[in-house]
Amino acid sequence: MPVTYDEIISDLKKRIYKPVYFLAGEEPYYIDLITDFIEENVLDESARSFNQLVLYGEDISVPGIIETSRRFPMMSSHQVVIVREAQTLRKIEDLAGYVEKPLLSTILVINYKYKTLDKRTKLYKALDSHAVYFESARLRDYQVPGWIERYLMTKGIKADPNVSAMLTEYLGTDLHKIVNELEKLIITLPAGKPALTTALIEKNIGISKDYNNFELQKAVGERNILKANMIVHHFANNPKDNPLTLTIASLFSYFSKLLTYHYLTDKSKNNVAAALKINPFFVRDYETSASIYDVSKTVRIISLLRTYDMKSKGFGDLSSEPGDLLKELVFKILHI
């Protein structure tokens, strides 16, 4: 049956092994963590040369995997067979027979990235009954800031909510990419000061702490005309670093949440945070914006954003530069 990453790692640390681990899903980060843990920790170094084999989906067939998995270990209690990039395997369903009757001295790890199994298949049912089936879902954008904060917390590092929002805006939802950048930042932290700041991010990653979509969103939400115009002009002068479609998507997300906020009957901090799926720290931003943009204005702004999204993609406006479209859009929002 499906299990969590923490449950799998906890059992592995206790040396509680299952004969088959099928690791699937759109988010490869946890799939790779589990695979690497098994590869590095189940067998000691002396046993690996005889009893650990790493295969690749493009180079092996399902019958080949089964044949390898049915071999007995040499001078060890287990052999480990890891199949990386298993999503490229043909006829993966043919593994069902082995999963139903695996060799208990083999630990077979199927690394099946970017895809999931159809839960109606014989293979899934066999995995559900006889093996470990792990499904790693890609995080939604609103989940990433909290994930970043929790990751830093496990390292004993504090970060302002602006930091996690800023990194999410820049890095997206790819956890491998996020972790790589976080680890680079952690190395640069001054000794005895385990706290990430926007200034450190600007210095080491190159994201401007003053000129980014998060700051534009905040400036527009507060109707801070001077700051919004400064950011827009910066974006217009640096279009490659600030794609118009991403800026429009950021503003659309913000005002869509603002519309939801308007219709909430319970506007307590915790309820707003839960309903909008945001850090409670940012609830006050929506309170401020709601006092500036009522329901009617918010709806008109969302309509504007849809129109300019089409224009940014070449529909209805084939001549304007992206920077000019952004200046025009933000002017209309601020003066709606």
MOVEN-V370941 format. One record per helix or strand of 2 or more residues. SS is the DSSP state (2 for helix, 1 for strand). FROM is the first residue (numbers start at 1). LEN is the number of residues. If there is no record, write none. Layout:
BEGIN
((SS:FROM:LEN) (SS:FROM:LEN))
END
This chain:
BEGIN
((2:5:9) (1:20:6) (2:28:14) (2:45:7) (1:52:5) (2:62:8) (1:79:6) (2:86:3) (2:92:9) (1:106:8) (2:122:9) (1:132:4) (2:141:14) (1:158:2) (2:161:11) (2:175:14) (1:195:2) (2:198:7) (2:213:9) (2:225:13) (2:244:19) (2:269:8) (2:280:13) (2:295:18) (2:322:13))
END
